[in-house]
Amino acid sequence: MVYFLEGHPYNKNYRHFKIRTKSTPDDVAMMKEVIKRRYTMILERNLELPDLILVDGGKGQLNAGHSVLKDLGIDGIPIIGLAKKFEEIYVPNKK
């Protein structure tokens, strides 16, 4: 997970996650796990939430991230999915 502060990379807040819930590749489940772990920790420590969340992936990953944030009671933060294959941008509830 990368972090930018005022438009510049902020390496201090970069994070690597070892996936605990899946032993086989499942992008959507892995995205859910990472977002849940990261934002649960942010809430528990009363840290500042980001202004924007960019998700590496299309509709599935975006919906997974959006769902986790909603379950955690986090709303009002824009979340965008970036799908590289067709260079498409996805936002929740939009086509």
Secondary structure, 3 states (H helix, E strand, C coil): CCCEECCEECHHHCCCCCCCCCCCCCHHHHHHHHHHHHHHHHHHCCCCCCCCEEEECCHHHHHHHHHHHHHCCCCCCCEEEEECCCCEEECCCCC
